[in-house]
Amino acid sequence: MPTALITGASAGIGRSFAESLARRGYDLILVARSTARVEALARELATRHGVACDAWTADVSSDAGRESVADRIVALPRLDLLINNAGFATTGKLAKTALEPQMEMLRLHVLAPMRLCRAALPQMIAHGAGGIINVSSIAGFVYGPGNVNYSATKAYLTSFTRGLDTELVRTGVRVQALCPGFTHTEIHDEMLQVKQQIPSWLWMQSGDVVEISLGQLERGGPVVCIPGMKNRLMMAVLQLIPHALRRRMAVRGKRTK
Ligand SMILES: NC(=O)c1ccc[n+]([C@@H]2O[C@H](COP(=O)([O-])OP(=O)(O)OC[C@H]3O[C@@H](n4cnc5c(N)ncnc54)[C@H](OP(=O)(O)O)[C@@H]3O)[C@@H](O)[C@H]2O)c1
């Protein structure tokens, strides 16, 4: 059976990846900080789908947690799919927010995916097969007051994945930067006010996002995956707008205190 490792598997998009891959017959290593939640999910998926499911408690924003997952990857006889999904969001202007969550965000969205890709790639290349999905965001294509680090870390992740794609030509290894738009998950629980400002027609379900992502990877589709026609259209239009105008729109549109 193929094996997949998912970070941030206990909730939201990561959990949907776990459910979808278990249905496809993958053995799973589910990584998150909350032991009880990943263990319960591992038991549930193993029972329901007859796959081997291992829960791995780790905070991949810490050096120790990140290295424990990297060591686990290197020790595997074979890893078919790595999904760097763990992430979180903050709100507030950089000068006024607490420093530590911003530092943590860089370690989680930038350092961890790079480190785990570095751990997984040599074996995948040696096997001539494998896939990596880095869960980025459409936020990586935009900027504005209130979440500058979130957008910047996701821009890194998309650019990093595009670069990897060029390095992996003819290796048999596929990579994808998954750039979802607004998706119903727990990430928005702390930002209900922000959530209420987003029109309902823009939201997607995490299961739909995951099916589009896996389908595109399986087909060998484009390296950047933006699920949903509305999201793709918005991003296409955005690229046509000059930066000076985008800056004015961002400042006017978001009056974050
Ligand atoms: N939802 C959206 O609208 C949206 C849009 C675009 C991109 N994304 C991206 O999608 C990814 C998943 O987010 P989500 O929306 O599914 O959020 P979520 O429901 O809050 O799930 C986040 C997952 O990440 C895990 N996690 C957080 N910090 C971690 C850490 N330091 N180490 C290990 N695991 C950690 C959480 O589990 P524990 O708390 O147990 O560790 C949880 O399983 C993120 O990278 C996010 O930026 C989300």
The ligand as an ORCA input file, in Angstrom:
! r2SCAN-3c Opt
* xyz 0 1
  N      -9.200     27.435      5.818
  C      -8.854     28.328      4.889
  O      -9.659     29.229      4.525
  C      -7.496     28.234      4.252
  C      -7.280     28.942      3.051
  C      -6.041     28.876      2.449
  C      -5.032     28.115      3.023
  N      -5.255     27.446      4.203
  C      -4.133     26.669      4.768
  O      -4.556     25.340      4.972
  C      -3.743     24.744      5.983
  C      -4.631     24.004      6.965
  O      -5.429     24.968      7.640
  P      -6.946     24.702      8.048
  O      -7.735     25.799      7.473
  O      -7.321     23.298      7.786
  O      -6.818     25.014      9.618
  P      -7.280     24.227     10.927
  O      -8.632     23.652     10.758
  O      -7.055     25.181     12.025
  O      -6.220     23.036     11.010
  C      -4.862     23.314     11.239
  C      -4.133     22.005     11.506
  O      -2.750     22.292     11.690
  C      -2.318     21.706     12.915
  N      -1.229     22.501     13.460
  C      -1.230     23.829     13.749
  N      -0.049     24.194     14.233
  C       0.729     23.087     14.231
  C       2.057     22.838     14.626
  N       2.833     23.800     15.136
  N       2.557     21.588     14.491
  C       1.777     20.594     13.991
  N       0.508     20.774     13.601
  C      -0.007     22.012     13.733
  C      -3.577     21.680     13.789
  O      -3.552     20.660     14.766
  P      -3.037     20.868     16.280
  O      -3.631     22.141     16.779
  O      -3.498     19.643     16.976
  O      -1.549     20.910     16.182
  C      -4.618     21.291     12.748
  O      -4.589     19.913     12.520
  C      -2.932     25.874      6.599
  O      -1.615     25.850      6.106
  C      -3.656     27.135      6.126
  O      -2.799     28.244      6.051
  C      -6.456     27.480      4.818
*
